[in-house]
Amino acid sequence: MSLVPFGASFPTAAAAAGGGAAAAAAAAADDDDDLKPWEEDGWVPRTASGKQKSPNVIRGELQRHIDSSPLTQTAIIQKMGVNNNSFRRFMDPKTYKDQWSACQNGTYWAAARLLAEDKWTKDQEKKASKGKKKAATTTATATATGKRKADGEENAGNAAVAAAASASAVAKPAAKRTKADTVALMARINATQGAHTSIVYDSCPDLVKKMKDFLDEPGVTKSDLCTALGAINSNSLRTFLMGK
């Protein structure tokens, strides 16, 4: 047996009952959170404007549901939990002088709950479909962005490699020929012997062009060329180069 501390008060029966009622109310509230709208007490089928749907509206919606459903009419009646007689009376508007009297037929409420559940299910499927499409679009966008970024980096890398290769492929400028190299070249040319007897000589214009090209090379001077040609007079060379 547990002891009660000195000065503590015992819980009264009313307090205990109140605590039990609060717990029950909390549990009921939790249960209500799991209920669909048409499963709650006092639920009424309403239009978009907030008015209660008339039996004629429910009757029309139910008929369209039957016409478009893959289930048979018998299966739908069984799903609503009503009998055939009640269903037939409700679906015949001539049965009621006042259409609102049809609300007393259980088919009205069974059909309203069935239609509400069908609409809710379709809405949930649409939301799920939109979520999947959005996720797929986000994934596709991220993939495309990543691919473009990778392609850009790859292209930049290729461009850098190509630029480096192009730079390395550029031929280094030839070393300038010195005066000594030119003199040695002319000496080697003059030392060449055994020219073929059937050689065809260049025409004067061709020879002038070749001599001018030779004089444009680094290290070549007219003085050295005159010396190599047998110490000819520079005026003679100038006159010959001016010929056409």
Secondary structure as the mmCIF struct_conf table of DSSP 4:
data_model
#
loop_
_struct_conf.conf_type_id
_struct_conf.id
_struct_conf.beg_label_comp_id
_struct_conf.beg_label_asym_id
_struct_conf.beg_label_seq_id
_struct_conf.end_label_comp_id
_struct_conf.end_label_asym_id
_struct_conf.end_label_seq_id
HELX_LH_PP_P HELX_LH_PP_P1 SER A 2 PRO A 5
TURN_TY1_P TURN_TY1_P1 PHE A 6 GLY A 7
HELX_LH_PP_P HELX_LH_PP_P2 ALA A 8 THR A 12
HELX_RH_AL_P HELX_RH_AL_P1 ALA A 13 ASP A 34
BEND BEND1 LEU A 35 LEU A 35
HELX_RH_3T_P HELX_RH_3T_P1 PRO A 37 GLU A 39
BEND BEND2 GLU A 40 GLU A 40
TURN_TY1_P TURN_TY1_P2 ASP A 41 GLY A 42
STRN STRN1 ARG A 46 ARG A 46
TURN_TY1_P TURN_TY1_P3 ALA A 48 SER A 49
BEND BEND3 GLY A 50 GLY A 50
HELX_LH_PP_P HELX_LH_PP_P3 LYS A 51 LYS A 51
STRN STRN2 GLN A 52 GLN A 52
HELX_LH_PP_P HELX_LH_PP_P4 LYS A 53 SER A 54
HELX_RH_AL_P HELX_RH_AL_P2 PRO A 55 SER A 68
BEND BEND4 PRO A 70 LEU A 71
HELX_RH_AL_P HELX_RH_AL_P3 GLN A 73 MET A 80
TURN_TY1_P TURN_TY1_P4 GLY A 81 GLY A 81
HELX_RH_AL_P HELX_RH_AL_P4 ASN A 84 MET A 91
HELX_RH_3T_P HELX_RH_3T_P2 PRO A 93 THR A 95
BEND BEND5 LYS A 97 ASP A 98
HELX_RH_3T_P HELX_RH_3T_P3 GLN A 99 GLN A 104
BEND BEND6 ASN A 105 ASN A 105
HELX_RH_AL_P HELX_RH_AL_P5 GLY A 106 ALA A 169
BEND BEND7 VAL A 170 VAL A 170
HELX_LH_PP_P HELX_LH_PP_P5 ALA A 171 THR A 178
HELX_RH_AL_P HELX_RH_AL_P6 LYS A 179 ALA A 191
TURN_TY1_P TURN_TY1_P5 THR A 197 SER A 198
HELX_LH_PP_P HELX_LH_PP_P6 ILE A 199 SER A 203
HELX_RH_AL_P HELX_RH_AL_P7 CYS A 204 ASP A 216
BEND BEND8 GLU A 217 GLU A 217
TURN_TY1_P TURN_TY1_P6 PRO A 218 GLY A 219
HELX_RH_AL_P HELX_RH_AL_P8 LYS A 222 ALA A 228
TURN_TY1_P TURN_TY1_P7 LEU A 229 GLY A 230
BEND BEND9 ALA A 231 ALA A 231
HELX_RH_AL_P HELX_RH_AL_P9 SER A 234 MET A 242
#
